[in-house]
Amino acid sequence: MDRGKASPILSPRHDSSSRVAKPESAAEKLASLKARVAAAVGSNKPKGGLNVGLHPVLARGGLNVDLHPALQDLGQYKPSKSVAPKFATSIGNARPQPEKPAPKKQLDLSGPSAEETRNNPYFDMSLGGQTATLKTRHSRQLVFNQKGKYIQQANALRRQAALEAMKKRIAESSRKIGIDEDLDTEKNYMIEAPPDIEWWDEGLVDGRNYNNIFNPRMLKIDSPDSIITEYIQHPVLLEPPQEKNTPAPKPMYLTSKEQAKLRRQRRMAELKEQQAKIRLGLEPAPPPKVKKGNLMRVLGEEAVKDPTAVEARVNREIAARHQAHVEMNEQRKLTKEQKHEKLALNQEKDAAKGIHMIVFKIDNLSNGAHRFKIAKNAEQMALTGICIIHPKFNLVIVEGGEHSIRQYRKLMLQRIDWTENSPTRMKEGTKAEALQEWLKAEDEKGDLKDLTLNKCVLVFEGEEKARAFRKWGSKVCESDSAARDALQRAKMENFWAVAKNLK
């Protein structure tokens, strides 16, 4: 091919400026190369005048040589988001900068406007009252306390405390003198006036009183709105509450002859079973039961030869049988813990049949042994209640099962000698001054008090629906009001008035 006829675009340049010029940069080289390729592609377009780009695979360069793969998509060039050269240069090796994400839209959390809420027919005002009304939130005003506010409150508290202290001093002085506001006076209950018309007549009389009772027109007997109808109301049948507390029927006991007959038959059946096992070789034959009565008949010749040794042998066997009998009885006995469990179970069963209550009035409880017996027996019999200790008289209220209450009643009315007195015994760590003078067994001179006229009287005995006390306790009360307060928790303050008026 003639060099002069070659394409002027792809032919090498021979001008003097290209030889003398400075070396071009990579960007300039890329720009010049793209310009030359674009000129070559433009010269090879068809002559039809249509601006249609060639397929990248069919694009050819000079000398019928395929274009470089990096230059095949120059006809459909689209600017990319990150322009980076596709050949190995220092700029091409640079890491492309990450694209900054577009800012996300904030979620609109504000509620509907007041106008939209009012126009919504399905909006519930009780659920969205805050958005339904146009209320502006105002800042809270500062409220300053006036001068002397807390000083006045403190003075009022001091006056109240002084008044309470004065009441206590007056009560203490009146108790010492013997003047108690509750000593001889009881509560006066106001009796209400009878109503104008009774509740059972309101549905039969047309009015609020009995003025027109003789007028047939004012009575609701034959009228349509009368409570008297032709129908009969059958009340619901309820089980009587006392049936659950009825004791179980007593078992029928056998006579002595019937018991002996049953025992004889039982022992005969056991003996036949044992003999059958011995015949089959399952059990060894028992040794002969030698006693002093059948000594000669069982041993025979041995007893004649050496009677002393035989008698000693028989005595040893008798002692061994007695010892085995004693050991068997000891094994069947209950331990101390098992006895307590059995007793507690029986007491629970006794209380489940019904709760009984009993109230006693005791003149004097200055003997400490009497107070100990009252409390200890109540705890051992699983009884609940209270013992009110008062200078004038003492009140004991106990409640529990029928059996326990019966035993406690015998204790209080028969077993304890209330005329007996014993010296005061103080526990370790307690002082004699801590005990009130009227609770000591000795008088002012140091002698034992005379309890000849001391007695215990039964005030009340009956059943109750449930226990009124949780446990057993004692309370020392120096006034009637304190005793009533102690009994008021169990709603039994009326027993104090009954015992007080009892002669």
ZIFENDA-V573285 format. One record per pair of residues at least 24 apart in sequence whose ideal C-beta (glycine too) atoms are under 10 Angstrom apart, sorted by sequence separation. I is the first residue (numbers start at 1). J is the second residue. If there is no record, write none. Layout:
# ZIFENDA-V573285
I|J ; I|J
This chain:
# ZIFENDA-V573285
37|61 ; 203|227 ; 204|228 ; 290|314 ; 365|389 ; 370|394 ; 374|398 ; 380|404 ; 381|405 ; 383|407 ; 424|448 ; 468|492 ; 36|61 ; 202|227 ; 203|228 ; 358|383 ; 362|387 ; 365|390 ; 381|406 ; 383|408 ; 423|448 ; 9|35 ; 10|36 ; 36|62 ; 41|67 ; 291|317 ; 292|318 ; 357|383 ; 359|385 ; 362|388 ; 378|404 ; 381|407 ; 422|448 ; 9|36 ; 10|37 ; 40|67 ; 200|227 ; 290|317 ; 291|318 ; 356|383 ; 357|384 ; 358|385 ; 360|387 ; 362|389 ; 364|391 ; 377|404 ; 380|407 ; 381|408 ; 421|448 ; 9|37 ; 289|317 ; 290|318 ; 357|385 ; 362|390 ; 364|392 ; 365|393 ; 366|394 ; 380|408 ; 421|449 ; 464|492 ; 10|39 ; 288|317 ; 289|318 ; 355|384 ; 363|392 ; 364|393 ; 365|394 ; 421|450 ; 9|39 ; 10|40 ; 37|67 ; 41|71 ; 287|317 ; 291|321 ; 363|393 ; 364|394 ; 377|407 ; 378|408 ; 381|411 ; 421|451 ; 8|39 ; 9|40 ; 37|68 ; 350|381 ; 351|382 ; 362|393 ; 363|394 ; 365|396 ; 377|408 ; 419|450 ; 420|451 ; 421|452 ; 7|39 ; 289|321 ; 350|382 ; 351|383 ; 361|393 ; 362|394 ; 419|451 ; 460|492 ; 7|40 ; 9|42 ; 10|43 ; 38|71 ; 41|74 ; 42|75 ; 347|380 ; 351|384 ; 361|394 ; 362|395 ; 378|411 ; 418|451 ; 419|452 ; 421|454 ; 9|43 ; 37|71 ; 41|75 ; 347|381 ; 348|382 ; 360|394 ; 361|395 ; 362|396 ; 374|408 ; 377|411 ; 417|451 ; 418|452 ; 419|453 ; 420|454 ; 460|494 ; 33|68 ; 37|72 ; 347|382 ; 360|395 ; 361|396 ; 377|412 ; 418|453 ; 419|454 ; 460|495 ; 7|43 ; 38|74 ; 346|382 ; 347|383 ; 359|395 ; 360|396 ; 418|454 ; 419|455 ; 459|495 ; 34|71 ; 37|74 ; 38|75 ; 343|380 ; 359|396 ; 360|397 ; 374|411 ; 417|454 ; 418|455 ; 439|476 ; 33|71 ; 37|75 ; 343|381 ; 344|382 ; 358|396 ; 359|397 ; 360|398 ; 373|411 ; 374|412 ; 377|415 ; 418|456 ; 438|476 ; 460|498 ; 38|77 ; 343|382 ; 358|397 ; 359|398 ; 373|412 ; 377|416 ; 459|498 ; 460|499 ; 34|74 ; 357|397 ; 358|398 ; 359|399 ; 416|456 ; 436|476 ; 438|478 ; 459|499 ; 357|398 ; 358|399 ; 435|476 ; 356|398 ; 357|399 ; 358|400 ; 373|415 ; 374|416 ; 413|455 ; 414|456 ; 436|478 ; 457|499 ; 460|502 ; 34|77 ; 356|399 ; 357|400 ; 373|416 ; 413|456 ; 459|502 ; 355|399 ; 356|400 ; 412|456 ; 413|457 ; 458|502 ; 355|400 ; 356|401 ; 391|436 ; 411|456 ; 412|457 ; 413|458 ; 457|502 ; 355|401 ; 356|402 ; 370|416 ; 391|437 ; 392|438 ; 412|458 ; 457|503 ; 354|401 ; 355|402 ; 356|403 ; 358|405 ; 369|416 ; 370|417 ; 389|436 ; 391|438 ; 351|399 ; 353|401 ; 354|402 ; 356|404 ; 357|405 ; 358|406 ; 360|408 ; 369|417 ; 370|418 ; 390|438 ; 391|439 ; 351|400 ; 352|401 ; 353|402 ; 356|405 ; 360|409 ; 367|416 ; 389|438 ; 409|458 ; 350|400 ; 351|401 ; 353|403 ; 355|405 ; 356|406 ; 358|408 ; 362|412 ; 367|417 ; 370|420 ; 389|439 ; 10|61 ; 11|62 ; 350|401 ; 351|402 ; 358|409 ; 367|418 ; 369|420 ; 370|421 ; 10|62 ; 349|401 ; 350|402 ; 351|403 ; 356|408 ; 360|412 ; 367|419 ; 369|421 ; 370|422 ; 409|461 ; 9|62 ; 10|63 ; 347|400 ; 348|401 ; 350|403 ; 351|404 ; 356|409 ; 360|413 ; 365|418 ; 367|420 ; 368|421 ; 369|422 ; 372|425 ; 347|401 ; 349|403 ; 350|404 ; 351|405 ; 358|412 ; 362|416 ; 364|418 ; 367|421 ; 368|422 ; 369|423 ; 7|62 ; 10|65 ; 30|85 ; 346|401 ; 350|405 ; 358|413 ; 363|418 ; 364|419 ; 366|421 ; 367|422 ; 368|423 ; 6|62 ; 7|63 ; 347|403 ; 350|406 ; 362|418 ; 367|423 ; 368|424 ; 369|425 ; 405|461 ; 6|63 ; 30|87 ; 346|403 ; 347|404 ; 364|421 ; 367|424 ; 368|425 ; 27|85 ; 346|404 ; 366|424 ; 368|426 ; 405|463 ; 26|85 ; 30|89 ; 368|427 ; 29|89 ; 396|456 ; 26|87 ; 30|91 ; 402|463 ; 1|63 ; 27|89 ; 394|456 ; 397|459 ; 26|89 ; 396|459 ; 397|460 ; 26|90 ; 27|91 ; 393|457 ; 395|459 ; 399|463 ; 26|91 ; 399|464 ; 25|91 ; 26|92 ; 368|435 ; 399|466 ; 400|467 ; 371|439 ; 399|467 ; 366|435 ; 399|468 ; 366|436 ; 399|469 ; 366|437 ; 368|439 ; 370|441 ; 397|468 ; 398|469 ; 366|438 ; 367|439 ; 368|440 ; 369|441 ; 397|469 ; 400|472 ; 365|438 ; 366|439 ; 368|441 ; 399|472 ; 364|438 ; 365|439 ; 366|440 ; 367|441 ; 398|472 ; 364|439 ; 366|441 ; 366|442 ; 364|441 ; 366|443 ; 396|474 ; 394|474 ; 395|475 ; 367|448 ; 370|451 ; 366|448 ; 367|449 ; 374|456 ; 385|467 ; 386|468 ; 395|477 ; 366|449 ; 384|467 ; 385|468 ; 386|469 ; 394|477 ; 367|451 ; 370|454 ; 383|467 ; 384|468 ; 385|469 ; 364|449 ; 366|451 ; 384|469 ; 386|471 ; 387|472 ; 389|474 ; 390|475 ; 391|476 ; 364|450 ; 365|451 ; 370|456 ; 383|469 ; 384|470 ; 385|471 ; 386|472 ; 387|473 ; 388|474 ; 389|475 ; 390|476 ; 391|477 ; 364|451 ; 367|454 ; 384|471 ; 385|472 ; 386|473 ; 387|474 ; 388|475 ; 389|476 ; 390|477 ; 391|478 ; 363|451 ; 366|454 ; 383|471 ; 384|472 ; 385|473 ; 386|474 ; 387|475 ; 388|476 ; 389|477 ; 390|478 ; 391|479 ; 392|480 ; 395|483 ; 364|453 ; 365|454 ; 383|472 ; 384|473 ; 385|474 ; 386|475 ; 387|476 ; 388|477 ; 389|478 ; 390|479 ; 394|483 ; 363|453 ; 364|454 ; 382|472 ; 390|480 ; 393|483 ; 397|487 ; 363|454 ; 364|455 ; 365|456 ; 381|472 ; 392|483 ; 395|486 ; 399|490 ; 362|454 ; 363|455 ; 379|471 ; 390|482 ; 395|487 ; 362|455 ; 363|456 ; 378|471 ; 379|472 ; 390|483 ; 397|490 ; 399|492 ; 361|455 ; 362|456 ; 363|457 ; 378|472 ; 388|482 ; 389|483 ; 361|456 ; 362|457 ; 377|472 ; 378|473 ; 388|483 ; 397|492 ; 360|456 ; 361|457 ; 376|472 ; 378|474 ; 388|484 ; 360|457 ; 361|458 ; 375|472 ; 395|492 ; 359|457 ; 360|458 ; 361|459 ; 374|472 ; 375|473 ; 388|486 ; 397|495 ; 359|458 ; 360|459 ; 361|460 ; 375|474 ; 388|487 ; 397|496 ; 358|458 ; 359|459 ; 360|460 ; 374|474 ; 386|486 ; 395|495 ; 358|459 ; 359|460 ; 360|461 ; 386|487 ; 395|496 ; 358|460 ; 359|461 ; 397|499 ; 357|460 ; 358|461 ; 359|462 ; 371|474 ; 386|489 ; 393|496 ; 395|498 ; 396|499 ; 357|461 ; 358|462 ; 386|490 ; 395|499 ; 248|353 ; 356|461 ; 357|462 ; 385|490 ; 394|499 ; 395|500 ; 247|353 ; 356|462 ; 357|463 ; 384|490 ; 386|492 ; 390|496 ; 393|499 ; 245|352 ; 246|353 ; 247|354 ; 356|463 ; 357|464 ; 385|492 ; 388|495 ; 393|500 ; 244|352 ; 245|353 ; 246|354 ; 355|463 ; 356|464 ; 388|496 ; 392|500 ; 244|353 ; 245|354 ; 354|463 ; 355|464 ; 365|474 ; 390|499 ; 393|502 ; 244|354 ; 245|355 ; 354|464 ; 355|465 ; 357|467 ; 390|500 ; 245|356 ; 354|465 ; 355|466 ; 357|468 ; 388|499 ; 242|354 ; 355|467 ; 357|469 ; 241|354 ; 355|468 ; 351|467 ; 359|492 ; 361|495 ; 357|492 ; 361|496 ; 359|495 ; 359|496 ; 361|498 ; 362|499 ; 357|495 ; 361|499 ; 359|498 ; 360|499 ; 361|500 ; 359|499 ; 361|502 ; 247|402 ; 245|402 ; 183|392 ; 180|392 ; 178|391 ; 175|391 ; 245|463 ; 242|463 ; 241|465 ; 186|480 ; 185|480 ; 183|479 ; 184|480 ; 182|479 ; 183|480 ; 187|484 ; 180|478 ; 181|479 ; 182|480 ; 180|479 ; 181|480 ; 182|481 ; 180|480 ; 181|481 ; 182|482 ; 180|481 ; 182|483 ; 176|478 ; 182|484 ; 175|478 ; 175|479 ; 174|479 ; 172|478 ; 187|493 ; 171|478 ; 172|479 ; 171|479 ; 171|481 ; 186|496 ; 187|497 ; 171|482 ; 186|497 ; 182|496 ; 186|500 ; 186|501 ; 184|500 ; 183|500 ; 182|500
